[in-house]
């Protein structure tokens, strides 16, 4: 049985991805800062597929050592990590000139650093095994920045660039890397919105795209997928 590790998996896109891989029959390692949320989703995942293992770990992914601890414990519990989904992220609505003093480091340490560290941690074993798949949840803002979320766009562009480098480093070793660039997606970030759900991408749409990539033949790699609302960005 294969194993998948997902950062920030208790809500939104990460949650949808976790259920999608559970239905595929993969064991899961998931993390969140909230222990109650983790307990709840663990129960729901095991109800969805009682045949899998679900390892949960409380971690603040903006802290490097907590990211490394999560990786090490997940590997110890499940073994070789076949699929790495770098999902954790934070969105902050502000222009760069209006950012608070810690905005840049806070977003870099959440949107980029965990993916970098987990790539360094698991990438070597994937390379040596000539097996594995890495998904990086970037954003449309990676390639179409907006001044209303300036630093977010900068950090997601960095993650997108990191994903491209991962793919180039790994392609000769047979390890797949895909960047996912969702547009406006109906997650907790839009809580209380007056917009209809039809104006958004669904987290399930993102998860479905990932599973489609995952199930392709061993010779195929999807470099990136852009998913936007059919009526345009919000």
Backbone bond lengths (Angstrom), bond angles and torsions (degrees), N, CA, C in turn:
res aa  C-N    CA-C-N  psi(-1)  N-CA   C-N-CA  omega(-1)  CA-C   N-CA-C  phi
1 X - - - 1.469 - - 1.523 109.37 -
2 X 1.322 117.37 136.65 1.460 121.87 -177.98 1.525 111.00 -87.14
3 X 1.337 114.49 163.23 1.460 121.56 -174.55 1.526 110.66 -125.95
4 X 1.323 115.75 138.13 1.466 121.68 176.85 1.521 109.97 -123.68
5 X 1.323 116.62 139.05 1.465 122.72 175.74 1.521 108.27 -114.32
6 X 1.332 115.25 130.50 1.466 121.66 -177.49 1.517 109.48 -129.63
7 X 1.317 116.87 126.21 1.468 120.49 175.45 1.528 109.55 -88.62
8 X 1.331 115.54 143.86 1.463 120.19 177.80 1.513 112.25 59.95
9 X 1.338 116.53 54.12 1.470 120.42 -168.71 1.515 115.08 -101.30
10 X 1.314 119.33 4.46 1.461 119.03 -173.91 1.526 113.31 -86.59
11 X 1.329 117.47 -13.98 1.460 120.40 -177.08 1.527 110.62 -142.99
12 X 1.318 115.21 165.38 1.453 121.96 169.27 1.518 115.35 56.77
13 X 1.329 115.64 -134.48 1.454 121.61 -176.94 1.523 111.06 -62.84
14 X 1.321 117.34 -42.98 1.458 120.92 -179.68 1.514 112.11 -59.71
15 X 1.309 116.36 -41.06 1.469 121.15 177.99 1.527 110.80 -62.56
16 X 1.325 116.88 -46.11 1.464 120.94 179.73 1.522 111.06 -61.64
17 X 1.324 116.79 -39.85 1.464 121.14 178.87 1.524 110.29 -65.04
18 X 1.326 116.84 -40.91 1.462 120.57 179.90 1.523 110.88 -59.79
19 X 1.315 117.68 -45.87 1.462 120.34 179.95 1.526 111.28 -67.22
20 X 1.324 116.50 -35.98 1.466 119.46 179.16 1.525 110.95 -63.73
21 X 1.324 117.50 -42.86 1.461 120.06 179.33 1.525 111.58 -74.12
22 X 1.328 117.62 -31.01 1.464 119.65 174.59 1.523 110.23 -60.47
23 X 1.323 116.72 -41.28 1.468 120.89 178.88 1.523 111.31 -67.54
24 X 1.340 116.42 -24.45 1.464 120.98 176.01 1.530 111.64 -79.65
25 X 1.329 116.35 -9.26 1.457 120.30 177.37 1.514 115.03 88.94
26 X 1.326 118.12 20.86 1.459 121.13 177.70 1.520 110.62 -91.25
27 X 1.320 116.18 141.32 1.455 119.99 166.97 1.520 108.63 -66.79
28 X 1.339 116.34 152.92 1.453 120.09 -174.11 1.520 111.92 -128.11
29 X 1.328 115.26 141.27 1.458 123.13 166.45 1.518 106.13 -118.53
30 X 1.319 117.04 119.79 1.459 120.95 -175.61 1.520 109.80 -131.17
31 X 1.326 115.58 151.08 1.461 119.25 179.08 1.516 110.63 -134.73
32 X 1.307 114.12 159.66 1.456 123.19 176.41 1.520 107.05 -163.80
33 X 1.314 117.49 163.45 1.459 120.59 175.26 1.520 111.67 -80.39
34 X 1.327 116.83 -16.02 1.463 121.19 -173.20 1.526 110.95 -108.08
35 X 1.315 116.47 112.47 1.456 121.22 -177.81 1.514 113.46 -64.25
36 X 1.336 118.06 -36.89 1.462 120.82 179.44 1.521 110.89 -65.13
37 X 1.326 116.19 -40.73 1.469 119.79 177.53 1.526 110.74 -62.75
38 X 1.331 116.53 -39.39 1.460 120.43 -179.95 1.524 111.43 -65.96
39 X 1.322 116.76 -42.79 1.462 120.16 179.08 1.521 110.52 -61.18
40 X 1.318 116.36 -42.33 1.460 120.76 -178.97 1.518 111.50 -64.90
41 X 1.331 117.50 -47.91 1.459 119.10 -177.63 1.521 111.22 -69.98
42 X 1.330 117.73 -31.69 1.460 119.52 176.13 1.533 110.49 -60.65
43 X 1.320 115.82 -44.61 1.474 120.30 178.77 1.525 110.29 -62.29
44 X 1.316 117.40 -42.08 1.459 121.38 -177.77 1.529 111.32 -68.69
45 X 1.324 116.75 -38.45 1.468 120.62 179.06 1.527 110.94 -66.67
46 X 1.320 116.52 -41.13 1.461 120.17 179.32 1.529 111.21 -70.28
47 X 1.317 116.56 -28.85 1.459 120.11 174.39 1.527 109.82 -69.84
48 X 1.352 115.73 -38.07 1.465 120.15 179.09 1.523 111.50 -68.32
49 X 1.335 117.18 -34.94 1.459 121.45 177.33 1.528 109.71 -149.40
50 X 1.326 117.57 95.10 1.474 120.99 -177.57 1.520 113.81 -67.72
51 X 1.333 117.48 -9.06 1.460 120.76 -175.98 1.533 113.30 -84.53
52 X 1.318 117.38 -11.00 1.462 120.02 -175.60 1.522 111.45 -98.91
53 X 1.334 115.55 165.28 1.460 122.49 169.59 1.528 108.57 -100.40
54 X 1.312 116.50 143.69 1.462 121.42 176.30 1.523 108.39 -129.23
55 X 1.320 115.70 108.65 1.461 120.94 177.11 1.525 108.60 -96.09
56 X 1.324 116.33 127.86 1.458 120.91 179.50 1.524 110.26 -114.43
57 X 1.336 115.21 149.95 1.455 119.81 -176.40 1.527 108.35 -148.68
58 X 1.314 116.51 125.31 1.464 120.50 175.89 1.523 108.42 -78.28
59 X 1.328 116.01 121.66 1.462 119.88 -177.81 1.516 110.37 -153.64
60 X 1.312 115.23 140.58 1.460 122.79 167.93 1.525 105.97 -94.64
61 X 1.326 116.42 106.38 1.463 120.26 -172.50 1.525 113.81 -73.34
62 X 1.332 117.20 -0.73 1.462 118.89 173.03 1.523 111.63 -84.84
63 X 1.335 116.21 -3.44 1.468 121.95 -179.54 1.524 108.22 -110.02
64 X 1.325 117.05 116.20 1.462 122.18 -173.06 1.518 112.91 -53.53
65 X 1.314 118.74 -48.04 1.456 120.91 -175.48 1.524 111.43 -63.63
66 X 1.330 117.05 -34.29 1.458 119.68 178.04 1.526 111.42 -69.35
67 X 1.314 117.03 -33.57 1.468 121.33 175.02 1.527 110.04 -64.64
68 X 1.321 116.02 -46.68 1.469 120.99 -179.76 1.528 110.90 -64.02
69 X 1.331 116.89 -41.08 1.463 120.57 178.66 1.532 110.64 -62.17
70 X 1.311 116.55 -42.26 1.468 120.84 177.27 1.527 110.63 -59.36
71 X 1.324 116.55 -47.07 1.464 121.10 -179.67 1.526 111.49 -60.75
72 X 1.327 115.97 -47.27 1.467 120.31 -176.89 1.524 111.46 -64.85
73 X 1.323 117.01 -44.03 1.461 120.50 -179.47 1.523 111.82 -68.12
74 X 1.332 116.60 -37.58 1.464 119.91 177.55 1.521 110.89 -63.56
75 X 1.322 116.12 -42.58 1.459 120.93 178.82 1.530 110.86 -64.34
76 X 1.324 115.79 -39.57 1.460 120.53 179.38 1.532 111.03 -65.91
77 X 1.324 116.59 -39.03 1.462 121.43 -177.57 1.529 112.64 -76.18
78 X 1.336 116.78 -40.62 1.467 119.99 -170.83 1.525 114.09 -109.50
79 X 1.332 116.84 -25.07 1.458 119.71 -174.06 1.521 111.33 97.89
80 X 1.323 116.39 -153.67 1.468 122.24 -176.39 1.524 111.04 -55.59
81 X 1.316 116.17 129.28 1.466 121.11 177.45 1.527 108.13 -88.78
82 X 1.329 115.62 112.53 1.461 121.28 -177.06 1.525 112.46 -82.56
83 X 1.330 115.89 -33.20 1.464 120.90 -175.54 1.522 108.81 -130.88
84 X 1.330 115.71 126.29 1.469 122.62 177.49 1.518 107.98 -114.68
85 X 1.329 116.35 121.84 1.463 120.78 177.71 1.516 108.61 -115.32
86 X 1.324 115.55 106.65 1.467 122.08 178.43 1.519 108.15 -85.64
87 X 1.331 115.37 91.14 1.453 121.81 -172.49 1.524 113.92 -107.90
88 X 1.316 117.73 -31.48 1.459 119.53 -171.44 1.531 110.77 -56.77
89 X 1.336 115.04 140.83 1.463 119.00 -179.92 1.517 110.39 -167.77
90 X 1.325 114.44 164.98 1.458 120.34 177.04 1.523 108.51 -135.18
91 X 1.325 115.94 135.63 1.459 122.42 178.10 1.524 108.75 -109.97
92 X 1.313 115.26 127.71 1.467 119.47 177.15 1.522 108.77 -127.07
93 X 1.322 114.25 125.30 1.459 122.02 -175.18 1.521 109.20 -88.80
94 X 1.327 116.23 100.61 1.472 121.18 178.89 1.517 109.30 -172.34
95 X 1.314 115.92 149.53 1.465 119.76 169.90 1.528 108.26 -75.10
96 X 1.318 116.49 158.31 1.462 120.13 -179.37 1.527 110.90 -60.10
97 X 1.305 117.34 -38.71 1.457 120.27 -178.75 1.529 112.52 -67.54
98 X 1.331 116.20 -20.68 1.462 120.19 179.15 1.524 113.13 -101.87
99 X 1.333 117.92 4.15 1.462 121.35 178.38 1.530 111.21 -61.25
100 X 1.333 115.35 149.24 1.455 117.72 170.93 1.530 109.50 -78.23
101 X 1.315 116.75 174.62 1.459 122.19 -170.45 1.532 113.09 -60.84
102 X 1.321 117.13 -31.10 1.463 120.50 -174.64 1.517 113.99 -104.21
103 X 1.324 118.36 6.55 1.467 121.74 -172.00 1.524 112.55 -60.93
104 X 1.323 117.08 -43.22 1.460 119.84 -176.31 1.526 111.34 -63.80
105 X 1.330 117.12 -51.89 1.458 120.30 -178.88 1.526 111.55 -64.74
106 X 1.325 116.72 -38.15 1.461 120.44 -179.35 1.538 110.71 -61.59
107 X 1.317 116.20 -43.66 1.464 119.43 -178.37 1.527 112.39 -78.00
108 X 1.323 117.42 -35.92 1.465 119.51 175.21 1.526 110.45 -63.18
109 X 1.318 116.16 -41.96 1.467 120.84 -176.82 1.524 112.74 -72.04
110 X 1.320 117.29 -15.78 1.461 120.42 177.39 1.526 111.79 -103.45
111 X 1.309 116.86 -42.16 1.463 120.60 -172.36 1.524 114.25 -87.89
112 X 1.325 117.81 -19.17 1.472 120.53 -175.29 1.532 112.53 -124.67
113 X 1.319 117.37 -50.51 1.465 121.02 -172.67 1.527 114.20 -55.23
114 X 1.353 120.01 -45.46 1.467 118.24 -178.99 1.523 112.88 -60.33
115 X 1.315 117.09 -40.25 1.464 120.64 179.16 1.526 110.74 -64.53
116 X 1.310 116.67 -41.51 1.466 121.49 178.37 1.523 110.90 -62.02
117 X 1.322 116.35 -48.15 1.464 120.36 -177.36 1.527 112.18 -68.60
118 X 1.318 117.68 -39.48 1.461 120.21 -179.95 1.532 110.77 -71.11
119 X 1.310 117.15 -33.15 1.462 120.07 173.75 1.520 110.41 -62.72
120 X 1.308 116.79 -45.49 1.463 120.57 178.82 1.534 110.78 -64.72
121 X 1.325 116.70 -34.27 1.466 120.19 -177.77 1.532 111.31 -74.22
122 X 1.330 116.73 -49.96 1.465 120.06 -174.93 1.528 113.61 -94.44
123 X 1.317 116.35 -21.11 1.459 119.14 -175.56 1.516 114.14 -61.44
124 X 1.320 117.01 -35.79 1.475 120.23 -178.29 1.527 110.93 -66.51
125 X 1.341 116.63 -42.64 1.468 119.13 179.86 1.529 110.45 -70.53
126 X 1.323 117.73 -36.71 1.464 120.38 175.28 1.524 110.54 -63.16
127 X 1.310 116.36 -43.81 1.467 121.43 178.89 1.526 110.68 -59.57
128 X 1.325 116.14 -47.16 1.460 119.91 -178.02 1.532 111.47 -67.19
129 X 1.323 116.51 -34.49 1.467 121.02 179.64 1.528 112.07 -82.07
130 X 1.343 116.15 -12.38 1.463 122.01 -175.51 1.532 110.13 54.11
131 X 1.322 114.29 42.88 1.455 120.09 -177.37 1.520 109.01 -155.92
132 X 1.328 116.32 144.06 1.460 120.43 175.84 1.513 111.74 141.71
133 X 1.321 114.70 163.51 1.462 120.94 178.96 1.522 107.71 -143.43
134 X 1.330 116.13 130.85 1.465 122.21 178.54 1.523 108.83 -118.72
135 X 1.316 116.37 126.57 1.464 122.61 174.11 1.523 108.62 -113.02
136 X 1.309 116.71 129.47 1.459 122.20 177.89 1.527 109.07 -114.28
137 X 1.338 116.60 117.26 1.461 121.25 -178.86 1.525 107.86 -84.34
138 X 1.310 114.66 95.72 1.468 121.48 -179.63 1.530 108.29 -89.01
139 X 1.304 118.24 -129.40 1.458 122.10 -179.59 1.518 107.81 -172.94
140 X 1.321 116.03 154.79 1.458 119.47 170.81 1.527 110.18 -55.79
141 X 1.344 116.14 -30.70 1.466 120.56 178.35 1.528 112.39 -63.72
142 X 1.330 117.29 -14.43 1.468 120.60 175.78 1.519 111.24 -62.28
143 X 1.340 116.40 -33.36 1.468 121.08 -174.86 1.523 112.75 -121.08
144 X 1.346 116.58 -12.61 1.463 121.30 178.32 1.528 108.43 -130.86
145 X 1.323 117.23 75.57 1.465 120.24 -173.89 1.527 112.94 -66.81
146 X 1.317 114.32 156.06 1.452 121.42 176.15 1.517 109.06 -131.53
147 X 1.318 117.01 144.00 1.466 120.40 -179.39 1.517 112.55 -73.56
148 X 1.326 118.24 -13.06 1.463 120.10 179.88 1.523 112.64 -79.92
149 X 1.335 116.27 -10.05 1.471 120.97 174.50 1.525 107.03 -146.70
150 X 1.330 114.47 63.37 1.453 120.71 -170.39 1.515 115.02 -62.48
151 X 1.315 117.23 -53.91 1.461 120.57 -176.98 1.524 111.09 -67.50
152 X 1.316 117.13 -35.42 1.464 120.69 174.23 1.527 109.70 -56.85
153 X 1.327 116.96 -47.44 1.458 120.63 179.37 1.516 112.41 -61.69
154 X 1.324 116.80 -40.09 1.468 121.02 178.15 1.527 110.44 -61.33
155 X 1.326 116.67 -46.25 1.463 119.31 -176.91 1.521 111.94 -71.09
156 X 1.324 117.63 -35.93 1.461 119.76 177.42 1.532 111.13 -70.87
157 X 1.328 117.08 -31.62 1.465 120.19 173.67 1.525 110.27 -65.45
158 X 1.328 116.41 -36.67 1.466 120.42 176.29 1.524 110.86 -65.12
159 X 1.333 117.20 -41.36 1.458 120.71 177.83 1.531 110.42 -64.55
160 X 1.318 116.74 -40.15 1.467 121.39 177.78 1.528 110.65 -62.14
161 X 1.311 116.98 -43.57 1.462 121.26 176.91 1.523 111.07 -63.38
162 X 1.341 116.01 -43.17 1.462 120.55 176.85 1.519 110.71 -59.23
163 X 1.332 117.21 -41.46 1.454 121.32 179.02 1.525 111.30 -61.27
164 X 1.320 116.41 -41.88 1.464 120.41 178.73 1.527 111.52 -63.14
165 X 1.316 116.41 -39.59 1.469 120.20 178.65 1.527 110.33 -69.07
166 X 1.333 116.56 -41.91 1.469 119.30 175.04 1.530 110.38 -53.14
167 X 1.336 115.84 -48.27 1.460 120.00 -175.93 1.526 111.27 -61.51
168 X 1.331 116.66 -43.16 1.464 120.63 -179.60 1.520 111.43 -66.87
169 X 1.340 116.97 -39.29 1.468 119.92 178.30 1.524 111.83 -66.97
170 X 1.315 116.38 -34.09 1.454 120.63 -171.57 1.525 114.42 -93.29
171 X 1.328 118.24 -15.62 1.460 118.35 -169.71 1.530 113.14 -63.17
172 X 1.331 118.27 -35.19 1.465 119.56 179.17 1.523 112.34 -72.80
173 X 1.334 116.49 -12.42 1.462 120.77 -179.35 1.529 112.33 -102.86
174 X 1.317 116.86 3.20 1.457 120.29 176.12 1.508 115.24 77.72
175 X 1.333 116.93 14.20 1.471 121.16 177.89 1.526 108.46 -95.77
176 X 1.309 116.41 131.08 1.463 121.54 -175.82 1.530 111.31 -89.84
177 X 1.322 115.36 144.78 1.467 121.32 176.98 1.527 108.23 -139.39
178 X 1.330 116.26 127.81 1.461 121.81 179.98 1.520 110.26 -130.80
179 X 1.318 116.14 132.95 1.467 121.96 172.97 1.527 108.45 -95.61
180 X 1.312 116.46 129.80 1.461 122.35 176.51 1.524 107.66 -107.43
181 X 1.335 116.76 124.98 1.459 121.87 -176.82 1.526 109.80 -118.78
182 X 1.343 117.19 84.59 1.469 119.48 178.21 1.526 111.00 -77.57
183 X 1.329 114.39 146.94 1.451 120.11 168.96 1.521 109.66 -87.37
184 X 1.311 116.66 -148.43 1.470 121.51 -178.03 1.531 110.02 -59.59
185 X 1.335 115.88 113.04 1.463 122.07 -174.08 1.521 109.03 -118.98
186 X 1.329 115.87 136.95 1.458 120.74 -173.88 1.529 110.52 -78.42
187 X 1.327 115.02 85.71 1.458 122.54 176.86 1.527 108.55 -118.90
188 X 1.331 116.11 -173.18 1.465 120.89 -179.01 1.529 112.68 -60.51
189 X 1.327 117.07 -20.37 1.462 120.53 178.00 1.524 111.88 -61.77
190 X 1.344 116.68 -23.98 1.461 121.84 -178.66 1.531 111.50 -104.90
191 X 1.310 117.76 17.40 1.467 120.78 -179.13 1.534 110.52 -55.79
192 X 1.329 116.18 132.44 1.455 121.14 178.72 1.506 115.00 85.31
193 X 1.341 117.19 2.96 1.457 119.59 -178.16 1.530 111.82 -66.89
194 X 1.316 116.18 151.65 1.463 121.41 176.30 1.521 111.57 -90.73
195 X 1.327 117.06 -6.41 1.459 119.98 -179.10 1.528 110.53 -72.60
196 X 1.323 115.77 145.54 1.456 121.50 175.89 1.528 110.33 -67.85
197 X 1.331 117.93 147.25 1.466 120.41 175.46 1.525 112.98 -55.78
198 X 1.342 116.36 -24.22 1.462 119.75 179.43 1.519 112.88 -67.74
199 X 1.322 117.41 -12.69 1.467 121.00 178.49 1.520 112.11 -85.83
200 X 1.329 117.83 -1.54 1.454 121.96 -173.43 1.521 112.31 -121.04
201 X 1.319 114.39 157.79 1.451 121.71 160.86 1.525 107.01 -75.31
202 X 1.313 117.30 142.91 1.461 121.37 176.03 1.525 110.20 -91.11
203 X 1.353 118.72 144.36 1.466 119.39 173.00 1.523 112.55 -52.99
204 X 1.344 116.40 -33.97 1.464 120.19 178.14 1.525 111.65 -64.73
205 X 1.328 117.27 -29.99 1.468 120.43 176.61 1.525 110.57 -64.16
206 X 1.321 115.60 -42.37 1.461 120.48 179.67 1.526 109.94 -64.97
207 X 1.327 115.99 -44.79 1.464 120.22 179.12 1.518 111.10 -62.11
208 X 1.323 117.16 -40.30 1.460 121.50 179.98 1.526 111.11 -63.25
209 X 1.321 116.87 -40.66 1.464 120.98 178.54 1.528 110.81 -62.89
210 X 1.332 115.77 -40.69 1.469 120.40 179.36 1.522 111.02 -64.42
211 X 1.318 117.14 -43.98 1.459 120.58 -179.78 1.526 110.84 -64.85
212 X 1.329 117.31 -37.21 1.464 120.23 176.74 1.527 110.41 -60.83
213 X 1.319 116.81 -44.75 1.470 120.66 176.86 1.525 110.88 -61.95
214 X 1.313 115.71 -46.16 1.458 121.35 -176.94 1.527 112.25 -58.98
215 X 1.322 116.24 -35.72 1.461 121.00 -175.44 1.522 114.18 -88.35
216 X 1.306 118.08 4.39 1.460 120.27 176.43 1.523 110.71 -70.55
217 X 1.321 115.55 165.75 1.460 120.75 -179.07 1.529 110.57 -62.63
218 X 1.322 115.94 159.93 1.464 121.13 -176.16 1.521 112.40 -62.39
219 X 1.310 118.05 -21.10 1.460 120.37 -178.51 1.515 114.83 -89.25
220 X 1.328 117.37 -2.54 1.469 120.87 -175.28 1.523 111.52 -109.14
221 X 1.337 116.47 134.34 1.461 121.99 173.18 1.522 109.06 -128.62
222 X 1.314 117.13 130.34 1.462 122.13 174.51 1.523 107.36 -92.26
223 X 1.326 117.26 114.43 1.458 119.98 -177.17 1.521 111.73 -63.52
224 X 1.328 115.86 -46.91 1.460 119.53 -179.16 1.517 110.88 -159.35
225 X 1.302 115.40 155.74 1.464 122.58 175.51 1.521 108.08 -131.73
226 X 1.328 116.21 128.83 1.466 122.52 174.41 1.527 107.39 -106.71
227 X 1.327 116.58 125.71 1.468 121.89 -179.17 1.531 108.11 -124.05
228 X 1.331 116.38 114.18 1.463 120.63 -178.56 1.528 111.02 -120.21
229 X 1.336 117.18 155.30 1.469 119.46 172.36 1.519 110.03 -59.54
230 X 1.332 116.59 140.93 1.453 120.13 -176.25 1.537 111.65 -63.24
231 X 1.340 117.71 -28.42 1.466 121.36 179.63 1.522 112.49 -92.95
232 X 1.332 117.12 7.15 1.456 120.79 177.30 1.517 112.91 101.31
233 X 1.324 114.63 164.32 1.458 122.14 -178.73 1.528 112.27 -64.75
234 X 1.323 114.80 149.59 1.467 120.57 175.07 1.527 109.48 -100.73
